[in-house]
Amino acid sequence: MEAGGGASPLGQAVLCLTVGLLAVYGLFFIYSTGYIGDAYPVRPNWQRQIVWLGIGSALGWLLSRWDIRRDDWRLGVWLGYGVCVASLVLVLSVGVRIGGARRWLAAGPLFVQPAEFAKLFTLLAAAQVQGHPSWRWPVRWGVLLLVVLVPFTLILAEPSFGNAFALLPAVMALVFFRLLSLGWWRVMLFMLVVAALAQSAGLAWLRHNPPAFLEEGQAASGQKTMFFHDYHIRRLRSFLNPQGDWNERQAVMTLAGGGVLGKGYLQGTMKGLGYLPRTVAPTDFIFSVIGEEAGLLRGTLPVLLLYGILVSLGLHWAGRATDLRSTLTGVALVMLLATHVMVNVGMTVRLIPVIGLPLPLLSYGGSFTMVTLMGIGIMAGIARQRSQPVPDAGGGASRQWRLGNLLSIKVSRLENTSRHDAP
């Protein structure tokens, strides 16, 4: 994906190299998860992943050439949002049920997961709402709530708690930076600190005082509501249990077994012997496979470094955008990617419950891979923006916050921040 124009040659080279390395890493280890010995055929997941990477790269390149400040972009965002909502409704009625959840639409031999595309277009639409220069604050926040709540509820009803949850941090980032542009940064920082402390305290309390329905024998199989099924309770119960369930234990043991340098490519014993189930090894727990075979220095640490570079580039380009809506779009996409990384790694090391979020560009999955590359393409398009003002951006003054030495966030302030525009 090309990021020319407003982006420096070094920046676009780093982006292409980072994405390419992550994609190649993913292909190698998806192949590894399907390998059980020279005498047995390798699962074709890696071949399918090449196809998804090709399609996703083409879509990402096309999106990187589209100036997101134009009116036709806004029309495309709302059309895409409408198609995604309609697809989510369709999934609930005629979707393919796999593993107790109805999340896929069948297109011949292919299966498409509309929730992945819905996450992307929901955030794009939310950024348009939050960056609108003329809406009064009750309208803006009311429309934002509606735009997010509709797909969030439909995704929960599949049920797909992980995909629904992945929307929340990105939406919170949108709200944070919107209020930041209005000078409410002290309030937002205070709320973030309070939320972090409350989350830590709540988790500690749950571990020592689990509710009755989370105790063994209380959550009988078959219990479910509209949004939560019995396996959600089993996952939470296993997380609160110091030993966890089978998948969680094997994921930790697989990751730890690689040590510093790993056991060698295709030499992973936990994965090869099936202790780490082959159904989840290429998706939820690909990070464990990388750790076992490549180790800390050659596997997991370089992967995390590459993600850090990708996030830093995205935030840097979002900060240099020429209008508020572009900044909010970039921030939301970066936060979505970072959420997937943090949650997946956290699941692997048992810091958070297993909710089924894959690793961007590494985990096997067609819809998610395409959406990830589409999001990266949009970030590259933001980097291409030139420095001329945009008519609907208000031409207002700007404030700049520096977050470390790697990135600089600049959020444009709208001129009409009068009393009716306060949050």
Secondary structure, DSSP 4 states (H G I P E B T S, - for coil): ----TTS-HHHHHHHHHHHHHHHHHHHHHHHHHT---TTSPPPTHHHHHHHHHHHHHHHHHHHHTS-TTSHHHHHHHHHHHHHHHHHHHHHHHHPEEETTEEEEEEETTEEE-HHHHHHHHHHHHHHHHHT-SS--HHHHHHHHHHHHHHHHHHHHTTT-HHHHHHHHHHHHHHHHHHHHHTT-HHHHHHHHHHHHHHHHHHHHHHHHS--GGGSTTTS-TT-B-SS-BHHHHHHHHHHHSTT--HHHHHHHHHHHHTTTT-S-TT--HHHHTTSS-TTTTTTTTHHHHHHHHHHIIIIIHHHHHHHHHHHHHHHHHHHT-SSHHHHHHHHHHHHHHHHHHHHHHHHHTTSS----PPPTTTS--HHHHHHHHHHHHHHHHHHT--SSPPGGGTT--EEEEEETTTEEEEEEPPS--SGGG--
